[in-house]
């Protein structure tokens, strides 16, 4: 009932305007006002396009994931020839597959409502503050990630649609207890055998290389010997953080703001009231209200009378209590009567509103007060300082843009105009750019062909951490293949290792032949006595080979040769399989679920591969 009273105090027009405002800020934000411009297409999937922006965003997310995964080793891993190109190519293929799943879902009537998308956004923990959705945090997070609200909602909607397909496929898969028991039996199985390792280091001295070997390797593997594209740039930087030290806010300005905005620091008077309501539709409503008031005037308890007479059943159960209200939160007539009561315990006369007849009691009150200046002075000072920094930053940003555009072949006047200095970098690649230039948006602009060829000032580049840059390319070293003489020693080392590995494998094959013909090889071997798959005493590659080999029909050793990850080679012999006893054991539910999940993943991947085969896909950008 309380909600009805409050809603009744607002006109339809006011509610409509409020809804429009809420929807505008919750779903549109400010991002749509600043988007635009041409986009580059990197792939066409049936009738849909995948933009360069989408690829760059996904690539940067994958790069961040890999950096977190590899930690300090990431730089070494990412510097390997062609590694990041391969990552970019894989990211593009993932985008293509995701688009195909969305297209399939839409073609088959699978939809996600706008309300479901909004609810999913509200439920994302990163967008919540004190347990509630915070629109400011939401918009800031999207800006930092390079999304507008519309783009993010579209991405989330597509993710939800794809999840429908995954759930549909996954729900059709199952694993039987017998399958789980078979897997448990395999996991607990032990095997016996032996192995010999041919270490490639023992064969390095036997390797002979000719000039043609080196030249052929160089010609066939030139991608390994490419120097990445390098730039040397000059740039001017404008930073909000640096401006904070240049801005001062006086005590007078703080006091003036406080006095002029005193209502911001005033809390309204609050009253806790109870009421008895006789609704208009009740027979003899006013007479019934007068009867209730007469009982109160005779000394009856207000809560008892409310339970007896009030048509507001919810508050009646609480003795008529409506909790705390502020001026303007209720119907106007109700408001005036409630705030006219002077003392706690006072009861009003009958008050008529559009809902019916009320009798109101004042249960408690909290007087309004003004927060003292001393308590908010620091907050006001910081607010004024931020405003001044924003104003100064915008002013200098415009000046930087104007001067750098008017004199495009030098940065000195632009730097002088904003009180900064021109900074010059050493030669750098995309992977080792100076910190000030290292975010993806800045690098994309710096490595732009036009900027490199013209060697003129860029337009103003804004970064996510409140900086603005203008950059001019000073020198450019294109991607090139290093001369043979420069990489000869590297090639010799690689070829020696490669050929030594081949010799080690030849030795392993010879031992295998001896083992097969003579019963055992002419070399010392290590025995494997009833080892399990999780044994830590022997190389993993040897154990994988041991458990991959099928036993022979005649009981002789089953032999195989393998190349090991470190470049060594080995011959592995399986002599006995020791079955595990799991009699009376029930299927492990966790293993059943693992099998089911694995089968679901395989089915989903097969489904995606079918979509790829049937689709018209054009990749418009090389990832080499």
KEFITOR-778929 format. One record per residue (C-alpha): x, y, z; residue in three letters. Coordinates in steps of 0.1 Angstrom, whole numbers, plus 2048, in hexadecimal, padded with zeros to 3 digits. Each point is the difference from the previous one (the first is absolute). Layout:
NODE   x   y   z res
NODE   X   Y   Z ALA
...
//
This chain:
NODE   x   y   z res
NODE 800 800 800 UNK
NODE 81C 817 808 UNK
NODE 80E 7FC 7DD UNK
NODE 7DE 809 7F1 UNK
NODE 7FE 820 815 UNK
NODE 823 80A 7F4 UNK
NODE 7F9 7F7 7DC UNK
NODE 7E0 814 801 UNK
NODE 813 820 808 UNK
NODE 811 7FF 7DE UNK
NODE 7EF 808 7DF UNK
NODE 802 7EA 7E1 UNK
NODE 816 819 7EE UNK
NODE 819 801 81D UNK
NODE 802 7DA 800 UNK
NODE 804 7FE 7DA UNK
NODE 81D 81A 801 UNK
NODE 811 7ED 81D UNK
NODE 7FE 7DF 7ED UNK
NODE 80F 810 7E1 UNK
NODE 81C 80F 814 UNK
NODE 808 7DF 812 UNK
NODE 7FF 7EC 7E0 UNK
NODE 816 819 7EF UNK
NODE 81B 7FF 81A UNK
NODE 7FE 7DB 808 UNK
NODE 7FF 7F3 7DC UNK
NODE 80F 81B 7EA UNK
NODE 819 813 816 UNK
NODE 816 81B 7F0 UNK
NODE 814 7E9 7EA UNK
NODE 7E9 803 7E2 UNK
NODE 806 825 7FE UNK
NODE 825 7FC 7F9 UNK
NODE 800 7E1 7E9 UNK
NODE 802 801 7DB UNK
NODE 819 7FE 7E4 UNK
NODE 809 7E7 7E5 UNK
NODE 808 7DC 80A UNK
NODE 816 7E7 7EF UNK
NODE 7F3 7DD 7F9 UNK
NODE 818 7E3 806 UNK
NODE 7E9 7E3 7F8 UNK
NODE 7DE 7FA 7F0 UNK
NODE 7EB 7E3 80E UNK
NODE 7E3 7F9 7EA UNK
NODE 7EF 822 7FF UNK
NODE 810 80D 820 UNK
NODE 820 814 805 UNK
NODE 81B 7FE 81B UNK
NODE 810 822 806 UNK
NODE 824 808 806 UNK
NODE 7F5 810 821 UNK
NODE 7F0 7DF 80B UNK
NODE 820 7ED 7F7 UNK
NODE 817 818 812 UNK
NODE 7EA 7FF 81F UNK
NODE 7FF 7DA 801 UNK
NODE 825 7FE 7F8 UNK
NODE 809 818 81C UNK
NODE 7EA 7EB 818 UNK
NODE 812 7E0 7F6 UNK
NODE 822 812 803 UNK
NODE 7F8 80A 823 UNK
NODE 7F5 7DD 809 UNK
NODE 820 7F1 7F3 UNK
NODE 814 81B 812 UNK
NODE 7EF 7F6 821 UNK
NODE 805 7DB 7F8 UNK
NODE 825 802 7F7 UNK
NODE 80A 81C 818 UNK
NODE 825 80A 7FD UNK
NODE 804 7E7 7E4 UNK
NODE 7E7 811 7E9 UNK
NODE 819 817 7F0 UNK
NODE 816 7E3 7F7 UNK
NODE 7E3 7EB 7F3 UNK
NODE 7F0 81D 7EC UNK
NODE 822 808 7EF UNK
NODE 801 7DE 7F0 UNK
NODE 7FD 803 7DA UNK
NODE 7DC 801 7F4 UNK
NODE 7F2 7F8 823 UNK
NODE 7EA 820 804 UNK
NODE 7F6 7FE 7DB UNK
NODE 7F4 7DD 808 UNK
NODE 7ED 80D 81E UNK
NODE 7EF 81B 7EB UNK
NODE 7F7 7E6 7E5 UNK
NODE 7F0 7E9 81B UNK
NODE 7ED 81E 80F UNK
NODE 7F1 807 7DD UNK
NODE 7F6 7DC 7FC UNK
NODE 7EF 801 822 UNK
NODE 7ED 81F 7F5 UNK
NODE 7F5 7EF 7E0 UNK
NODE 7F4 7E2 814 UNK
NODE 7ED 815 819 UNK
NODE 7EF 813 7E3 UNK
NODE 7F5 7DF 7F0 UNK
NODE 7F1 7F4 821 UNK
NODE 7EC 821 804 UNK
NODE 7F4 7FE 7DC UNK
NODE 7F5 7DC 805 UNK
NODE 7ED 809 820 UNK
NODE 7EE 81D 7F0 UNK
NODE 7F7 7EC 7E1 UNK
NODE 7F0 7E5 816 UNK
NODE 7EC 819 815 UNK
NODE 816 801 81F UNK
NODE 7FD 822 811 UNK
NODE 80A 812 820 UNK
NODE 7E9 81C 80C UNK
NODE 80C 823 808 UNK
NODE 7F4 7FB 823 UNK
NODE 816 7E1 804 UNK
NODE 81E 814 7F3 UNK
NODE 7FA 81C 818 UNK
NODE 7FC 7E8 81D UNK
NODE 821 7EF 7F7 UNK
NODE 811 822 7FF UNK
NODE 7F2 809 822 UNK
NODE 80C 7DE 80F UNK
NODE 825 805 7F4 UNK
NODE 814 805 821 UNK
NODE 818 819 7F0 UNK
NODE 7E3 818 7FA UNK
NODE 7F3 7FF 824 UNK
NODE 807 816 81E UNK
NODE 7F4 7F6 823 UNK
NODE 7ED 7E4 7F1 UNK
NODE 7EC 816 7E8 UNK
NODE 805 807 7DB UNK
NODE 813 821 7FB UNK
NODE 7FA 810 7DE UNK
NODE 81F 817 804 UNK
NODE 817 7E3 806 UNK
NODE 7EF 7EE 7E3 UNK
NODE 806 81C 7E8 UNK
NODE 824 806 80C UNK
NODE 809 7DC 7FC UNK
NODE 7F2 7FF 7DD UNK
NODE 813 820 7F6 UNK
NODE 820 7F1 80D UNK
NODE 7FA 7E0 7EC UNK
NODE 7F8 813 7E0 UNK
NODE 7DB 7F7 7FF UNK
NODE 7E0 815 7FD UNK
NODE 7E2 7F3 814 UNK
NODE 7F0 7F5 7DF UNK
NODE 81F 7ED 7F5 UNK
NODE 804 7EF 822 UNK
NODE 7DB 7F6 801 UNK
NODE 803 7F2 7DD UNK
NODE 81F 7EC 80A UNK
NODE 7EF 7F3 81F UNK
NODE 7E1 7F7 7ED UNK
NODE 814 7EC 7E6 UNK
NODE 812 7EE 81D UNK
NODE 7DF 7F6 80F UNK
NODE 7F3 7F4 7DE UNK
NODE 820 7EB 7FC UNK
NODE 7FC 7F1 822 UNK
NODE 7DD 7F4 7F7 UNK
NODE 80F 7EB 7E4 UNK
NODE 81B 7F3 817 UNK
NODE 7E6 7F7 81A UNK
NODE 7EA 7F0 7E6 UNK
NODE 81C 7EA 7F3 UNK
NODE 80E 7F9 823 UNK
NODE 7DE 7F5 80D UNK
NODE 7FE 7E4 7E6 UNK
NODE 821 7F0 80B UNK
NODE 803 7E7 81C UNK
NODE 819 7E8 80E UNK
NODE 7F7 7DD 80D UNK
NODE 80D 7F3 822 UNK
NODE 811 7E4 7EC UNK
NODE 814 81A 7ED UNK
NODE 80B 810 820 UNK
NODE 80A 7DF 80F UNK
NODE 815 7F8 7E0 UNK
NODE 812 821 804 UNK
NODE 806 7FA 825 UNK
NODE 80E 7DE 7F7 UNK
NODE 817 810 7E7 UNK
NODE 80B 81B 818 UNK
NODE 809 7E6 81B UNK
NODE 811 7E8 7E8 UNK
NODE 826 7FB 803 UNK
NODE 819 7F5 7E5 UNK
NODE 822 7F2 800 UNK
NODE 81C 803 7E6 UNK
NODE 821 812 7F9 UNK
NODE 80E 81C 7EC UNK
NODE 821 80E 7F3 UNK
NODE 806 825 7F9 UNK
NODE 817 80C 7E3 UNK
NODE 80B 823 80B UNK
NODE 804 817 7E3 UNK
NODE 81D 812 810 UNK
NODE 815 7E1 7FB UNK
NODE 7FC 803 7DA UNK
NODE 808 825 7FB UNK
NODE 825 7FA 7F9 UNK
NODE 7F6 7E7 7E4 UNK
NODE 7EC 81A 7ED UNK
NODE 810 80E 7E0 UNK
NODE 7F2 81F 7EF UNK
NODE 806 80E 7DD UNK
NODE 7FB 823 7F4 UNK
NODE 7E3 7F4 7EB UNK
NODE 7F0 7F1 81F UNK
NODE 802 823 811 UNK
NODE 7F4 813 7E2 UNK
NODE 7E3 7E8 7FA UNK
NODE 7F5 803 824 UNK
NODE 803 826 7FE UNK
NODE 7EB 802 7E0 UNK
NODE 7E5 7E8 80D UNK
NODE 7FC 810 822 UNK
NODE 804 825 7FA UNK
NODE 7E2 808 816 UNK
NODE 816 7F6 81E UNK
NODE 81A 81B 7F7 UNK
NODE 7EA 81E 7FA UNK
NODE 805 820 814 UNK
NODE 7DF 80F 80B UNK
NODE 7F4 821 7F4 UNK
NODE 810 81D 815 UNK
NODE 7F8 824 805 UNK
NODE 810 81E 810 UNK
NODE 7E8 81B 809 UNK
NODE 7FD 822 810 UNK
NODE 7E2 807 815 UNK
NODE 7F0 81A 817 UNK
NODE 7EB 7F3 81E UNK
NODE 7E4 812 813 UNK
NODE 7F6 7EE 820 UNK
NODE 7E5 808 819 UNK
NODE 815 7F1 81C UNK
NODE 81B 81A 7F9 UNK
NODE 7E6 81D 801 UNK
NODE 7F5 7F8 823 UNK
NODE 821 80E 80D UNK
NODE 7FA 820 7ED UNK
NODE 7DD 807 80D UNK
NODE 7F9 811 822 UNK
NODE 7DE 805 810 UNK
NODE 7FE 81C 81B UNK
NODE 7ED 7FE 821 UNK
NODE 7EA 81C 7F3 UNK
NODE 7F6 7EB 7E2 UNK
NODE 7F7 7E2 816 UNK
NODE 7EB 816 817 UNK
NODE 7EF 811 7E3 UNK
NODE 7F6 7DE 7F1 UNK
NODE 7F3 7F3 821 UNK
NODE 7EB 81F 807 UNK
NODE 7F2 7FF 7DC UNK
NODE 7F8 7DB 801 UNK
NODE 7F4 7FD 824 UNK
NODE 7E2 7EB 7F5 UNK
NODE 818 7E4 7F6 UNK
NODE 80B 7FD 824 UNK
NODE 7DE 803 810 UNK
NODE 7ED 7E1 80A UNK
NODE 7DA 802 800 UNK
NODE 7EB 7FB 81E UNK
NODE 7F3 7DD 803 UNK
NODE 7E1 7F4 811 UNK
NODE 7F5 7DD 809 UNK
NODE 7DA 7FE 7FE UNK
NODE 7E4 7E6 802 UNK
NODE 7DE 803 7F0 UNK
NODE 7DE 7F2 7FF UNK
NODE 7F1 800 7DD UNK
NODE 7DB 7FC 7F7 UNK
NODE 800 7FD 7DA UNK
NODE 7E7 813 7EA UNK
NODE 7F0 7E1 7F4 UNK
NODE 7F6 7F5 823 UNK
NODE 7DC 803 80A UNK
NODE 7FA 81E 816 UNK
NODE 825 807 7FF UNK
NODE 800 822 812 UNK
NODE 7E9 7F3 81B UNK
NODE 817 7E3 805 UNK
NODE 81D 817 803 UNK
NODE 7ED 816 819 UNK
NODE 7F9 7E0 814 UNK
NODE 825 7F7 801 UNK
NODE 80A 824 80B UNK
NODE 7E5 7FF 81B UNK
NODE 810 7E0 80E UNK
NODE 822 810 800 UNK
NODE 7F3 81F 812 UNK
NODE 7F2 7E9 81A UNK
NODE 823 7F2 807 UNK
NODE 802 7E2 7E9 UNK
NODE 822 7F4 7F5 UNK
NODE 808 80D 7DD UNK
NODE 80F 7DF 7F5 UNK
NODE 7E1 7ED 80B UNK
NODE 7E9 818 7EE UNK
NODE 816 7FE 7E0 UNK
NODE 7FD 7DA 800 UNK
NODE 7DA 802 805 UNK
NODE 7F7 81B 7E7 UNK
NODE 81C 807 7E7 UNK
NODE 7FC 7F5 7DC UNK
NODE 826 802 7FB UNK
NODE 804 7DC 80B UNK
NODE 826 7FF 7FE UNK
NODE 806 81E 817 UNK
NODE 7E2 7F6 816 UNK
NODE 813 7E0 809 UNK
NODE 81D 817 80C UNK
NODE 7E8 816 814 UNK
NODE 7FC 819 7E3 UNK
NODE 826 807 7FF UNK
NODE 80B 80F 7DF UNK
NODE 825 804 80A UNK
NODE 813 820 7FA UNK
NODE 7F5 81A 7E7 UNK
NODE 80D 821 7F4 UNK
NODE 7EE 81F 7F4 UNK
NODE 7F2 7FB 7DD UNK
NODE 801 7DA 800 UNK
NODE 7DB 7FB 805 UNK
NODE 7DF 80E 7F3 UNK
NODE 7FF 826 806 UNK
NODE 7E3 800 819 UNK
NODE 80F 7E2 813 UNK
NODE 821 812 800 UNK
NODE 7F2 820 80E UNK
NODE 7EE 7EF 81C UNK
NODE 81D 7EA 80A UNK
NODE 819 81C 801 UNK
NODE 7E7 816 813 UNK
NODE 801 7E9 81E UNK
NODE 816 811 81B UNK
NODE 809 7E5 81A UNK
NODE 807 7DB 7FF UNK
NODE 7DF 7EE 808 UNK
NODE 7EA 81B 7F1 UNK
NODE 7E3 7F3 7EB UNK
NODE 7F0 813 7E3 UNK
NODE 7DB 806 7F9 UNK
NODE 7F2 7EE 7E2 UNK
NODE 814 808 7E0 UNK
NODE 7EF 7FB 7DE UNK
NODE 816 7F7 7E2 UNK
NODE 7FA 7F1 7DE UNK
NODE 804 7DD 811 UNK
NODE 7E7 805 81B UNK
NODE 7FF 80C 825 UNK
NODE 81F 7FE 815 UNK
NODE 807 804 825 UNK
NODE 825 807 806 UNK
NODE 816 7FC 81F UNK
NODE 823 80E 804 UNK
NODE 816 7E3 80E UNK
NODE 823 811 7FE UNK
NODE 813 81C 7EF UNK
NODE 823 808 7F6 UNK
NODE 806 825 7FB UNK
NODE 812 80B 7E0 UNK
NODE 823 80E 804 UNK
NODE 81D 80F 7EC UNK
NODE 821 7EE 7FF UNK
NODE 81B 817 80F UNK
NODE 818 811 7E8 UNK
NODE 81E 7F1 811 UNK
NODE 7F4 7DC 7F8 UNK
NODE 7FC 807 7DA UNK
NODE 81B 81A 7F9 UNK
NODE 819 7E5 7F4 UNK
NODE 7E6 7F0 7EA UNK
NODE 7F7 822 7F1 UNK
NODE 824 809 7FA UNK
NODE 807 7E0 7EE UNK
NODE 7E0 805 7EB UNK
NODE 809 823 7F6 UNK
NODE 823 7F6 7F8 UNK
NODE 7F4 7E4 7EA UNK
NODE 7E9 818 7EE UNK
NODE 81C 819 7FA UNK
NODE 818 7E4 7F4 UNK
NODE 7E5 7F4 7E8 UNK
NODE 7FB 824 7F3 UNK
NODE 825 806 7FD UNK
NODE 806 7DE 7EF UNK
NODE 7E5 807 7E6 UNK
NODE 80E 823 7F9 UNK
NODE 823 7F3 7FC UNK
NODE 7F4 7E2 7EB UNK
NODE 7EF 818 7E8 UNK
NODE 820 815 7FE UNK
NODE 815 7E2 7FA UNK
NODE 7EA 7F4 7E4 UNK
NODE 7FF 823 7F0 UNK
NODE 825 807 801 UNK
NODE 80C 7DD 7F6 UNK
NODE 7E8 802 7E2 UNK
NODE 80A 823 7F5 UNK
NODE 825 7F7 801 UNK
NODE 800 7DB 7F7 UNK
NODE 825 7FB 7FA UNK
NODE 80C 808 823 UNK
NODE 7F4 7FB 823 UNK
NODE 814 81C 811 UNK
NODE 7E5 81B 7FD UNK
NODE 7E5 7E8 80C UNK
NODE 815 7F6 81E UNK
NODE 807 824 808 UNK
NODE 7DB 809 7FD UNK
NODE 7F6 7E8 81C UNK
NODE 820 804 815 UNK
NODE 80E 7DE 7F9 UNK
NODE 81F 7F2 7EF UNK
NODE 805 7EB 7E2 UNK
NODE 80B 7DD 809 UNK
NODE 813 7E9 7E8 UNK
NODE 801 7DA 801 UNK
NODE 81A 7E8 7F5 UNK
NODE 7F7 7E7 7E5 UNK
NODE 7E5 7E8 80C UNK
NODE 7E9 7E5 7F4 UNK
NODE 7DB 7FA 809 UNK
NODE 80C 7E8 81B UNK
NODE 819 816 812 UNK
NODE 7F0 823 7FC UNK
NODE 807 81A 81A UNK
NODE 7E7 800 81C UNK
NODE 7F0 821 7F6 UNK
NODE 7F9 7F1 7DD UNK
NODE 7F9 7DC 809 UNK
NODE 7DA 7FE 801 UNK
NODE 7F0 7EF 7E1 UNK
NODE 7EC 81F 7F4 UNK
NODE 820 815 7FF UNK
NODE 815 7E5 7EF UNK
NODE 7E5 7FB 7E5 UNK
NODE 801 825 7F9 UNK
NODE 826 803 801 UNK
NODE 806 7E2 7E8 UNK
NODE 7E7 80E 7E7 UNK
NODE 80E 801 7DD UNK
NODE 7F6 824 7F9 UNK
NODE 810 80C 820 UNK
NODE 821 7EE 7F8 UNK
NODE 802 80B 7DC UNK
NODE 7F6 824 805 UNK
NODE 814 805 820 UNK
NODE 7E8 81C 80B UNK
NODE 7F0 806 822 UNK
NODE 7E4 7E7 808 UNK
NODE 7DE 80C 80C UNK
NODE 7FB 800 826 UNK
NODE 800 7DC 80D UNK
NODE 7EC 7FC 821 UNK
NODE 809 7E3 817 UNK
NODE 7EB 7EE 81A UNK
NODE 815 80E 81C UNK
NODE 7F7 825 7FA UNK
NODE 81E 809 7EA UNK
NODE 801 811 7DE UNK
NODE 81D 7FB 7E7 UNK
NODE 80B 80F 7DF UNK
NODE 81A 7EA 7EF UNK
NODE 817 805 7E2 UNK
NODE 814 7E4 7F0 UNK
NODE 825 809 7FD UNK
NODE 80E 7DF 7F2 UNK
NODE 7F2 7E0 7F4 UNK
NODE 811 7DE 7FB UNK
NODE 7E9 7E8 7ED UNK
NODE 7FE 7DC 807 UNK
NODE 81D 7EF 7EF UNK
NODE 814 7DF 7FE UNK
NODE 822 801 811 UNK
NODE 81E 7F9 7EA UNK
NODE 80C 7DC 7FF UNK
NODE 822 80A 80F UNK
NODE 7EE 810 81E UNK
NODE 7ED 7E0 808 UNK
NODE 819 7E5 7F4 UNK
NODE 80B 7F6 824 UNK
NODE 7DC 7FD 80A UNK
NODE 7F8 7EA 7E2 UNK
NODE 81E 7EA 807 UNK
NODE 7F5 7FB 824 UNK
NODE 7DC 7F8 7F6 UNK
NODE 80B 7E8 7E4 UNK
NODE 819 7EE 817 UNK
NODE 7E4 7FB 81A UNK
NODE 7E7 7F5 7E5 UNK
NODE 818 7E7 7F0 UNK
NODE 80C 7F4 822 UNK
NODE 7DC 7F8 808 UNK
NODE 7FC 7ED 7DF UNK
NODE 820 7EC 809 UNK
NODE 7F2 7F9 823 UNK
NODE 7DF 7F3 7F0 UNK
NODE 814 7EA 7E9 UNK
NODE 812 7F1 81E UNK
NODE 7DF 7FA 811 UNK
NODE 7F3 7EE 7E1 UNK
NODE 820 7EB 800 UNK
NODE 7FB 7F6 824 UNK
NODE 7DC 7F8 7F8 UNK
NODE 80B 7E8 7E4 UNK
NODE 81A 7EF 817 UNK
NODE 7E5 7FD 81C UNK
NODE 7E8 7F0 7E7 UNK
NODE 819 7E8 7F1 UNK
NODE 816 7F7 81E UNK
NODE 7E8 803 81E UNK
NODE 813 81E 80E UNK
NODE 815 81C 7F3 UNK
NODE 826 805 802 UNK
NODE 7FB 81D 818 UNK
NODE 7F8 807 824 UNK
NODE 7DB 805 805 UNK
NODE 7E9 80B 81D UNK
NODE 7E4 7E9 80C UNK
NODE 7DD 80A 807 UNK
NODE 7F0 7EB 81B UNK
NODE 7DA 802 803 UNK
NODE 800 826 7FC UNK
NODE 7E0 815 7FE UNK
NODE 7F6 81C 7E9 UNK
NODE 808 81A 81B UNK
NODE 823 7F3 807 UNK
NODE 819 81C 807 UNK
NODE 820 7EC 7FE UNK
NODE 802 7FC 7DA UNK
NODE 7FC 819 7E3 UNK
NODE 7DC 808 7F7 UNK
NODE 806 7F9 7DB UNK
NODE 80C 7DD 808 UNK
NODE 7E1 7F9 816 UNK
NODE 7E9 80D 7E4 UNK
NODE 810 7E8 7E8 UNK
NODE 7FE 7E3 818 UNK
NODE 7DB 805 806 UNK
NODE 7F9 807 7DB UNK
NODE 80F 7DF 7F4 UNK
NODE 7EA 7E1 7FC UNK
NODE 80E 7DF 80E UNK
NODE 80B 7E6 7E7 UNK
NODE 7EB 7E0 7FA UNK
NODE 81E 7E9 807 UNK
NODE 80B 811 820 UNK
NODE 820 80E 7F2 UNK
NODE 80B 824 807 UNK
NODE 7EC 81B 7EC UNK
NODE 81A 819 7F4 UNK
NODE 7FD 824 7F4 UNK
NODE 818 81D 7FB UNK
NODE 7F7 824 809 UNK
NODE 80E 823 7FD UNK
NODE 801 811 822 UNK
NODE 7F8 825 806 UNK
NODE 824 808 809 UNK
NODE 80D 7F2 7DF UNK
NODE 80B 7DE 80D UNK
NODE 7F3 7E0 7F1 UNK
NODE 7F6 7E0 812 UNK
NODE 7F5 7DC 7F9 UNK
NODE 7E5 7F4 818 UNK
NODE 7F6 7DC 807 UNK
NODE 7DF 7F4 80F UNK
NODE 804 7DE 80F UNK
NODE 7E1 7FC 817 UNK
NODE 7DE 810 807 UNK
NODE 7F4 7FD 824 UNK
NODE 7DA 805 800 UNK
NODE 7F1 812 81E UNK
NODE 7E6 7F0 815 UNK
NODE 7E1 816 805 UNK
NODE 7E7 7E5 80A UNK
NODE 7E5 80E 816 UNK
NODE 80A 823 7F7 UNK
NODE 7E5 819 7F6 UNK
NODE 805 818 7E3 UNK
NODE 80F 820 80C UNK
NODE 7E7 81B 7F9 UNK
NODE 81B 81A 7FA UNK
NODE 80F 7EA 7E4 UNK
NODE 7DD 7FB 7F1 UNK
NODE 7FC 826 7FE UNK
NODE 823 804 7F2 UNK
NODE 7F8 7E6 7E5 UNK
NODE 7DF 811 7F8 UNK
NODE 810 823 7FE UNK
NODE 81B 7F2 7EA UNK
NODE 7E7 7F1 7E8 UNK
NODE 7EC 820 800 UNK
NODE 81F 814 7F6 UNK
NODE 809 7E7 7E4 UNK
NODE 7DC 802 7F3 UNK
NODE 800 826 801 UNK
NODE 821 802 7EE UNK
NODE 7F4 7E8 7E5 UNK
NODE 7E1 815 7FC UNK
NODE 815 81F 7FC UNK
NODE 816 7EF 7E6 UNK
NODE 7E1 7F7 7EC UNK
NODE 7F4 824 801 UNK
NODE 822 80C 7F4 UNK
NODE 800 7E6 7E3 UNK
NODE 7DD 80B 7F5 UNK
NODE 806 826 803 UNK
NODE 80D 81A 7E8 UNK
NODE 81E 80F 811 UNK
NODE 817 81A 7F1 UNK
NODE 81F 80B 814 UNK
NODE 809 823 7F4 UNK
NODE 81F 806 815 UNK
NODE 820 7EC 801 UNK
NODE 80C 7F5 822 UNK
NODE 823 7F8 7F5 UNK
//
